[in-house]
Amino acid sequence: MGWVSTAIMVLELIPALIKAILAIEEALPEGSKGAEKLALVREIITELSEDAKEMWPLVEKIISKIVTWFNKMGIFKTSKRDGD
């Protein structure tokens, strides 16, 4: 897949990823569970097809960017661990 095709695929996927991230955050609002939430998204996405499994590293990076941005914007409530 060329970079333009990949870019188009990722741009089309972003709204669905945002919906999935927000839905999981609403269902599981506990802080400090990011790894578990990411694992859930991965399990769901990679069950769809072999192509999804191949694209996971890129999708994971995009999810990380979205979550980081949501945290910066205060969309997600981050929790601090004891002693922080």
LUMKOL-435961 format. One line per field, with one value per atom (N, C-alpha, C): residue number from 1; residue in one letter; atom name; x negated, y negated, z. Coordinates in nm, 2 decimals, m for minus. Example, Ala and Ser with C-alpha at 12.3 -4.5 7.8 and 13.67 -1.06 7.14 Angstrom:
BEGIN
num = [1,1,1,2,2,2]
residu = [a,a,a,s,s,s]
atome = [N,CA,C,N,CA,C]
xx = [m1.32,m1.23,m1.32,m1.28,m1.37,m1.29]
yy = [0.57,0.45,0.33,0.22,0.11,0.00]
zz = [0.78,0.78,0.78,0.71,0.71,0.79]
END
This chain:
BEGIN
num = [1,1,1,2,2,2,3,3,3,4,4,4,5,5,5,6,6,6,7,7,7,8,8,8,9,9,9,10,10,10,11,11,11,12,12,12,13,13,13,14,14,14,15,15,15,16,16,16,17,17,17,18,18,18,19,19,19,20,20,20,21,21,21,22,22,22,23,23,23,24,24,24,25,25,25,26,26,26,27,27,27,28,28,28,29,29,29,30,30,30,31,31,31,32,32,32,33,33,33,34,34,34,35,35,35,36,36,36,37,37,37,38,38,38,39,39,39,40,40,40,41,41,41,42,42,42,43,43,43,44,44,44,45,45,45,46,46,46,47,47,47,48,48,48,49,49,49,50,50,50,51,51,51,52,52,52,53,53,53,54,54,54,55,55,55,56,56,56,57,57,57,58,58,58,59,59,59,60,60,60,61,61,61,62,62,62,63,63,63,64,64,64,65,65,65,66,66,66,67,67,67,68,68,68,69,69,69,70,70,70,71,71,71,72,72,72,73,73,73,74,74,74,75,75,75,76,76,76,77,77,77,78,78,78,79,79,79,80,80,80,81,81,81,82,82,82,83,83,83,84,84,84]
residu = [m,m,m,g,g,g,w,w,w,v,v,v,s,s,s,t,t,t,a,a,a,i,i,i,m,m,m,v,v,v,l,l,l,e,e,e,l,l,l,i,i,i,p,p,p,a,a,a,l,l,l,i,i,i,k,k,k,a,a,a,i,i,i,l,l,l,a,a,a,i,i,i,e,e,e,e,e,e,a,a,a,l,l,l,p,p,p,e,e,e,g,g,g,s,s,s,k,k,k,g,g,g,a,a,a,e,e,e,k,k,k,l,l,l,a,a,a,l,l,l,v,v,v,r,r,r,e,e,e,i,i,i,i,i,i,t,t,t,e,e,e,l,l,l,s,s,s,e,e,e,d,d,d,a,a,a,k,k,k,e,e,e,m,m,m,w,w,w,p,p,p,l,l,l,v,v,v,e,e,e,k,k,k,i,i,i,i,i,i,s,s,s,k,k,k,i,i,i,v,v,v,t,t,t,w,w,w,f,f,f,n,n,n,k,k,k,m,m,m,g,g,g,i,i,i,f,f,f,k,k,k,t,t,t,s,s,s,k,k,k,r,r,r,d,d,d,g,g,g,d,d,d]
atome = [N,CA,C,N,CA,C,N,CA,C,N,CA,C,N,CA,C,N,CA,C,N,CA,C,N,CA,C,N,CA,C,N,CA,C,N,CA,C,N,CA,C,N,CA,C,N,CA,C,N,CA,C,N,CA,C,N,CA,C,N,CA,C,N,CA,C,N,CA,C,N,CA,C,N,CA,C,N,CA,C,N,CA,C,N,CA,C,N,CA,C,N,CA,C,N,CA,C,N,CA,C,N,CA,C,N,CA,C,N,CA,C,N,CA,C,N,CA,C,N,CA,C,N,CA,C,N,CA,C,N,CA,C,N,CA,C,N,CA,C,N,CA,C,N,CA,C,N,CA,C,N,CA,C,N,CA,C,N,CA,C,N,CA,C,N,CA,C,N,CA,C,N,CA,C,N,CA,C,N,CA,C,N,CA,C,N,CA,C,N,CA,C,N,CA,C,N,CA,C,N,CA,C,N,CA,C,N,CA,C,N,CA,C,N,CA,C,N,CA,C,N,CA,C,N,CA,C,N,CA,C,N,CA,C,N,CA,C,N,CA,C,N,CA,C,N,CA,C,N,CA,C,N,CA,C,N,CA,C,N,CA,C,N,CA,C,N,CA,C,N,CA,C,N,CA,C,N,CA,C,N,CA,C,N,CA,C,N,CA,C,N,CA,C]
xx = [m0.09,0.00,m0.09,m0.06,m0.14,m0.11,m0.19,m0.17,m0.04,0.00,0.12,0.24,0.24,0.35,0.35,0.24,0.23,0.28,0.24,0.29,0.44,0.50,0.64,0.71,0.66,0.71,0.71,0.60,0.59,0.69,0.69,0.78,0.93,0.96,1.10,1.13,1.02,1.03,1.04,0.99,0.98,1.12,1.22,1.35,1.40,1.38,1.42,1.33,1.20,1.11,1.15,1.19,1.23,1.36,1.45,1.57,1.54,1.45,1.42,1.35,1.25,1.18,1.28,1.36,1.46,1.56,1.60,1.69,1.63,1.50,1.43,1.40,1.37,1.34,1.47,1.58,1.71,1.75,1.72,1.76,1.66,1.53,1.43,1.35,1.41,1.35,1.23,1.19,1.09,0.96,0.89,0.76,0.65,0.54,0.42,0.45,0.55,0.58,0.56,0.48,0.46,0.41,0.32,0.27,0.38,0.47,0.58,0.68,0.71,0.80,0.75,0.62,0.55,0.56,0.54,0.54,0.68,0.78,0.92,0.95,0.90,0.92,0.84,0.72,0.65,0.72,0.77,0.84,0.96,1.03,1.15,1.11,1.01,0.97,0.90,0.81,0.74,0.83,0.95,1.04,1.11,1.10,1.17,1.11,0.98,0.92,0.77,0.70,0.56,0.50,0.56,0.51,0.51,0.61,0.61,0.50,0.46,0.35,0.22,0.20,0.08,0.08,0.19,0.19,0.19,0.19,0.20,0.09,m0.04,m0.14,m0.11,m0.06,m0.03,0.10,0.20,0.32,0.29,0.20,0.16,0.10,0.02,m0.05,0.06,0.16,0.26,0.35,0.38,0.46,0.38,0.25,0.17,0.17,0.16,0.17,0.31,0.41,0.55,0.56,0.52,0.54,0.45,0.33,0.24,0.31,0.37,0.44,0.56,0.64,0.75,0.71,0.60,0.55,0.51,0.44,0.40,0.52,0.62,0.74,0.83,0.80,0.89,1.01,1.02,1.13,1.14,1.02,1.01,0.96,1.02,0.97,0.85,0.74,0.63,0.62,0.58,0.57,0.42,0.39,0.25,0.25,0.14,0.12,0.08,0.10,0.07,m0.08,m0.11,m0.25,m0.29,m0.21,m0.24,m0.20]
yy = [0.12,0.00,m0.12,m0.22,m0.34,m0.43,m0.53,m0.62,m0.70,m0.74,m0.81,m0.73,m0.60,m0.51,m0.49,m0.48,m0.47,m0.59,m0.71,m0.83,m0.84,m0.81,m0.82,m0.72,m0.60,m0.50,m0.55,m0.60,m0.65,m0.77,m0.86,m0.98,m0.93,m0.83,m0.78,m0.71,m0.65,m0.57,m0.65,m0.77,m0.86,m0.88,m0.91,m0.93,m0.80,m0.69,m0.56,m0.54,m0.57,m0.55,m0.64,m0.76,m0.86,m0.81,m0.76,m0.70,m0.58,m0.50,m0.38,m0.42,m0.52,m0.56,m0.63,m0.71,m0.78,m0.68,m0.58,m0.48,m0.39,m0.35,m0.28,m0.36,m0.49,m0.58,m0.60,m0.61,m0.62,m0.50,m0.38,m0.26,m0.22,m0.26,m0.23,m0.36,m0.45,m0.58,m0.58,m0.46,m0.46,m0.51,m0.59,m0.64,m0.53,m0.55,m0.46,m0.32,m0.31,m0.19,m0.19,m0.29,m0.31,m0.19,m0.11,0.01,0.11,0.12,0.22,0.17,0.04,m0.01,0.00,m0.02,m0.01,0.14,0.23,0.37,0.41,0.35,0.38,0.33,0.21,0.16,0.25,0.29,0.38,0.51,0.57,0.70,0.68,0.57,0.55,0.53,0.44,0.41,0.52,0.59,0.70,0.82,0.83,0.94,0.92,0.80,0.76,0.83,0.83,0.89,0.90,0.97,0.98,0.84,0.76,0.63,0.54,0.56,0.48,0.52,0.65,0.69,0.63,0.62,0.57,0.42,0.35,0.21,0.16,0.26,0.22,0.13,0.15,0.06,m0.09,m0.11,m0.25,m0.30,m0.21,m0.25,m0.28,m0.20,m0.23,m0.36,m0.40,m0.54,m0.65,m0.63,m0.72,m0.73,m0.62,m0.62,m0.70,m0.67,m0.74,m0.89,m0.94,m1.08,m1.14,m1.06,m1.11,m1.12,m1.02,m1.01,m1.12,m1.14,m1.25,m1.39,m1.41,m1.53,m1.55,m1.44,m1.45,m1.48,m1.42,m1.45,m1.60,m1.65,m1.79,m1.89,m1.85,m1.93,m1.92,m1.82,m1.80,m1.72,m1.66,m1.57,m1.45,m1.39,m1.28,m1.33,m1.28,m1.31,m1.21,m1.27,m1.18,m1.17,m1.05,m1.04,m1.02,m1.07,m1.05,m0.94,m0.87,m0.76,m0.82,m0.73,m0.78,m0.81,m0.92,m0.97,m1.06,m1.08,m1.17,m1.31]
zz = [0.00,0.00,0.00,m0.09,m0.10,0.01,0.03,0.15,0.13,0.01,m0.01,0.03,m0.01,0.03,0.18,0.24,0.38,0.45,0.40,0.46,0.45,0.34,0.32,0.41,0.43,0.51,0.66,0.70,0.84,0.86,0.77,0.79,0.79,0.72,0.72,0.85,0.91,1.03,1.16,1.15,1.27,1.34,1.27,1.34,1.41,1.35,1.42,1.54,1.53,1.64,1.76,1.73,1.83,1.90,1.82,1.88,1.97,1.92,2.00,2.13,2.12,2.24,2.34,2.29,2.38,2.45,2.37,2.42,2.53,2.51,2.61,2.73,2.71,2.83,2.91,2.84,2.91,2.99,2.93,2.99,3.11,3.09,3.18,3.22,3.30,3.32,3.42,3.48,3.57,3.51,3.58,3.53,3.55,3.49,3.50,3.44,3.35,3.29,3.14,3.09,2.95,2.88,2.93,2.87,2.84,2.95,2.93,2.83,2.83,2.73,2.59,2.57,2.44,2.40,2.49,2.46,2.41,2.47,2.43,2.29,2.26,2.12,2.02,2.06,1.97,1.95,2.05,2.04,1.94,1.96,1.87,1.73,1.71,1.57,1.50,1.57,1.50,1.47,1.54,1.50,1.37,1.32,1.19,1.07,1.06,0.94,0.96,0.87,0.87,0.84,0.75,0.72,0.85,0.93,1.06,1.14,1.15,1.23,1.17,1.04,0.98,1.01,1.01,1.03,1.18,1.27,1.41,1.46,1.42,1.47,1.44,1.32,1.28,1.35,1.36,1.43,1.58,1.64,1.78,1.80,1.70,1.71,1.70,1.61,1.59,1.72,1.78,1.90,2.01,2.02,2.12,2.10,1.98,1.95,1.99,1.96,1.99,2.14,2.21,2.36,2.42,2.37,2.43,2.41,2.29,2.26,2.35,2.37,2.46,2.60,2.65,2.78,2.79,2.69,2.70,2.70,2.63,2.61,2.73,2.82,2.94,2.91,2.80,2.76,2.85,2.88,2.97,3.11,3.21,3.35,3.37,3.40,3.43,3.58,3.63,3.77,3.81,3.92,3.97,4.07,4.06,4.16,4.30,4.40,4.53,4.53,4.60,4.61,4.49,4.39,4.28,4.31]
END
